[in-house]
Amino acid sequence: MDEISGLIIKMTEFFSGDPKRIQHFIKVHTFARVIGRAEGLDIRAMYCLDVASASVTAAESFRNS
């Protein structure tokens, strides 16, 4: 399993009681990947985008608590 998949699994476990947050971060991550690919980002930039987009929901939830 790659690091991004591991991060997504951990995020899913973290939000296990909140399916709306899980759906939100999956949508954000998927949409960010589509944009990154369309823009032709290199592998390093895509990795940064993957990590940031997969974890943004966690940051939002801590900010709003």
Z-matrix of the N, CA and C atoms (Angstrom, degrees):
N
C 1 1.465
C 2 1.534 1 107.87
N 3 1.315 2 115.87 1 136.31
C 4 1.457 3 119.70 2 178.88
C 5 1.536 4 110.58 3 -82.44
N 6 1.317 5 115.71 4 169.36
C 7 1.474 6 121.23 5 -175.58
C 8 1.521 7 112.80 6 -62.33
N 9 1.314 8 117.65 7 -38.89
C 10 1.468 9 120.99 8 -177.99
C 11 1.523 10 109.91 9 -66.81
N 12 1.331 11 117.18 10 -43.27
C 13 1.467 12 120.21 11 177.46
C 14 1.524 13 110.19 12 -61.02
N 15 1.321 14 116.49 13 -41.98
C 16 1.469 15 120.80 14 177.28
C 17 1.517 16 111.59 15 -61.04
N 18 1.324 17 116.60 16 -41.81
C 19 1.462 18 121.21 17 178.37
C 20 1.527 19 110.81 18 -62.80
N 21 1.317 20 116.74 19 -43.11
C 22 1.464 21 120.46 20 179.89
C 23 1.526 22 110.54 21 -65.34
N 24 1.323 23 117.58 22 -39.94
C 25 1.469 24 120.54 23 177.01
C 26 1.525 25 110.13 24 -62.98
N 27 1.327 26 117.53 25 -44.39
C 28 1.473 27 120.98 26 178.13
C 29 1.520 28 111.42 27 -62.16
N 30 1.329 29 116.64 28 -40.74
C 31 1.471 30 120.14 29 178.68
C 32 1.530 31 110.00 30 -64.29
N 33 1.322 32 117.04 31 -39.85
C 34 1.462 33 121.13 32 178.51
C 35 1.528 34 110.14 33 -63.88
N 36 1.318 35 116.86 34 -41.18
C 37 1.469 36 120.46 35 176.67
C 38 1.523 37 110.61 36 -64.73
N 39 1.320 38 116.77 37 -42.31
C 40 1.461 39 121.78 38 -178.88
C 41 1.525 40 111.17 39 -60.44
N 42 1.339 41 116.37 40 -41.40
C 43 1.463 42 121.76 41 -178.84
C 44 1.533 43 112.12 42 -99.71
N 45 1.314 44 117.45 43 27.81
C 46 1.469 45 120.70 44 -173.26
C 47 1.523 46 113.88 45 -56.79
N 48 1.310 47 119.16 46 -28.48
C 49 1.457 48 121.78 47 179.42
C 50 1.514 49 114.20 48 -91.67
N 51 1.330 50 117.19 49 4.83
C 52 1.462 51 120.50 50 -174.15
C 53 1.534 52 110.74 51 -134.56
N 54 1.345 53 116.33 52 81.15
C 55 1.469 54 118.78 53 -176.19
C 56 1.527 55 114.06 54 -60.36
N 57 1.327 56 118.31 55 -28.35
C 58 1.472 57 119.59 56 178.75
C 59 1.526 58 110.87 57 -64.71
N 60 1.329 59 117.17 58 -40.63
C 61 1.480 60 119.76 59 177.84
C 62 1.517 61 110.88 60 -66.85
N 63 1.335 62 116.92 61 -39.12
C 64 1.466 63 119.88 62 178.05
C 65 1.521 64 109.82 63 -61.56
N 66 1.313 65 116.47 64 -48.19
C 67 1.462 66 120.20 65 178.98
C 68 1.524 67 110.80 66 -60.44
N 69 1.333 68 116.69 67 -39.70
C 70 1.459 69 120.64 68 -179.37
C 71 1.519 70 111.26 69 -62.92
N 72 1.344 71 118.04 70 -49.98
C 73 1.463 72 117.70 71 -175.86
C 74 1.525 73 111.54 72 -70.37
N 75 1.322 74 118.26 73 -29.81
C 76 1.464 75 120.06 74 175.19
C 77 1.535 76 109.96 75 -66.09
N 78 1.330 77 116.94 76 -42.55
C 79 1.469 78 120.75 77 178.46
C 80 1.527 79 111.09 78 -64.32
N 81 1.342 80 116.72 79 -45.10
C 82 1.469 81 120.59 80 179.65
C 83 1.524 82 110.01 81 -60.33
N 84 1.330 83 116.15 82 -47.29
C 85 1.463 84 120.75 83 -178.91
C 86 1.526 85 111.30 84 -61.93
N 87 1.325 86 117.31 85 -46.36
C 88 1.467 87 120.99 86 -179.31
C 89 1.525 88 111.44 87 -63.01
N 90 1.320 89 116.54 88 -44.82
C 91 1.460 90 120.14 89 -179.40
C 92 1.531 91 110.80 90 -64.98
N 93 1.322 92 117.15 91 -39.89
C 94 1.462 93 120.65 92 178.08
C 95 1.524 94 110.87 93 -62.26
N 96 1.328 95 117.58 94 -40.49
C 97 1.468 96 120.80 95 178.17
C 98 1.525 97 111.23 96 -63.82
N 99 1.323 98 116.28 97 -41.06
C 100 1.465 99 119.79 98 178.61
C 101 1.534 100 109.90 99 -60.92
N 102 1.323 101 116.15 100 -45.71
C 103 1.470 102 120.25 101 179.42
C 104 1.529 103 110.36 102 -63.75
N 105 1.338 104 116.65 103 -45.46
C 106 1.464 105 120.52 104 179.76
C 107 1.512 106 112.79 105 -58.79
N 108 1.323 107 116.42 106 -43.50
C 109 1.469 108 119.82 107 178.34
C 110 1.522 109 111.18 108 -66.43
N 111 1.328 110 116.12 109 -42.37
C 112 1.471 111 119.94 110 179.80
C 113 1.527 112 111.25 111 -62.32
N 114 1.322 113 116.52 112 -32.82
C 115 1.469 114 120.86 113 179.43
C 116 1.518 115 112.73 114 -83.69
N 117 1.322 116 117.17 115 -6.71
C 118 1.458 117 120.57 116 177.47
C 119 1.518 118 114.18 117 73.92
N 120 1.327 119 117.65 118 34.32
C 121 1.462 120 120.50 119 -179.77
C 122 1.527 121 110.71 120 -63.60
N 123 1.328 122 115.80 121 145.90
C 124 1.460 123 119.46 122 176.90
C 125 1.534 124 109.54 123 -75.49
N 126 1.321 125 115.99 124 174.15
C 127 1.465 126 120.80 125 -172.97
C 128 1.532 127 112.03 126 -62.71
N 129 1.314 128 117.40 127 -37.41
C 130 1.465 129 120.47 128 179.74
C 131 1.530 130 111.12 129 -67.51
N 132 1.309 131 117.03 130 -44.32
C 133 1.459 132 121.11 131 178.24
C 134 1.528 133 110.66 132 -64.96
N 135 1.341 134 117.04 133 -38.51
C 136 1.465 135 120.09 134 177.78
C 137 1.525 136 110.96 135 -64.35
N 138 1.328 137 117.12 136 -38.46
C 139 1.461 138 120.58 137 177.63
C 140 1.533 139 110.13 138 -61.73
N 141 1.320 140 116.91 139 -47.12
C 142 1.472 141 121.25 140 178.01
C 143 1.519 142 110.79 141 -60.40
N 144 1.314 143 116.54 142 -42.79
C 145 1.456 144 121.67 143 178.33
C 146 1.529 145 110.76 144 -63.26
N 147 1.332 146 116.87 145 -43.13
C 148 1.468 147 120.84 146 178.12
C 149 1.521 148 111.58 147 -58.34
N 150 1.320 149 116.68 148 -49.97
C 151 1.465 150 120.61 149 -178.06
C 152 1.526 151 110.42 150 -63.98
N 153 1.305 152 116.89 151 -46.51
C 154 1.469 153 120.30 152 -178.35
C 155 1.526 154 111.70 153 -63.73
N 156 1.319 155 116.59 154 -44.41
C 157 1.463 156 118.87 155 -176.43
C 158 1.519 157 112.18 156 -73.28
N 159 1.327 158 117.83 157 -29.61
C 160 1.463 159 120.29 158 178.42
C 161 1.521 160 111.77 159 -75.23
N 162 1.320 161 117.63 160 -26.15
C 163 1.462 162 119.98 161 -175.17
C 164 1.528 163 114.16 162 -105.29
N 165 1.303 164 118.65 163 -2.92
C 166 1.464 165 120.98 164 -176.58
C 167 1.531 166 111.67 165 -62.17
N 168 1.317 167 117.96 166 -35.10
C 169 1.465 168 120.81 167 -179.17
C 170 1.520 169 110.84 168 -65.56
N 171 1.327 170 117.65 169 -36.47
C 172 1.457 171 120.13 170 177.76
C 173 1.520 172 110.21 171 -64.26
N 174 1.310 173 116.69 172 -43.52
C 175 1.459 174 120.51 173 178.72
C 176 1.525 175 110.45 174 -62.57
N 177 1.333 176 116.46 175 -41.56
C 178 1.472 177 120.15 176 178.47
C 179 1.521 178 111.04 177 -62.73
N 180 1.335 179 117.03 178 -40.25
C 181 1.457 180 119.06 179 -177.26
C 182 1.523 181 111.07 180 -68.53
N 183 1.338 182 118.07 181 -36.63
C 184 1.461 183 120.47 182 177.51
C 185 1.515 184 110.98 183 -69.30
N 186 1.310 185 116.84 184 -37.22
C 187 1.466 186 121.10 185 179.15
C 188 1.530 187 110.99 186 -65.68
N 189 1.321 188 116.94 187 -36.48
C 190 1.455 189 121.41 188 -176.65
C 191 1.513 190 114.17 189 -87.59
N 192 1.333 191 118.17 190 -1.85
C 193 1.470 192 119.43 191 -178.25
C 194 1.519 193 112.37 192 -93.01
